[in-house]
Amino acid sequence: MTEENRVLRERLSAVLGEEIWREAGLGGPAADINQLQIHITELEQETVELRRQLEECQEDLDAARAVNREYMARLNGPPTG
């Protein structure tokens, strides 16, 4: 009876654990791990793309600042001709 009680408690624990996962909107543990791994891969790819875009924006900003400095130097410099 002690062994049967232990086995039943373990099964009950497993069933309740899966039910809690589902009620929390997380799905089952095994299926959820696969979905999370797929989501992580997608997020890593998105991060790479966003970093590339950020670098491009930074280059554009640096170029715009350089042009702005040049124009300001011309405006504030001695008059030409």
Residue pairs with C-beta under 8 A, 6 or more apart in sequence:
17 29
18 28
18 29
21 27
21 28
21 29
21 32
22 28
26 32
27 35
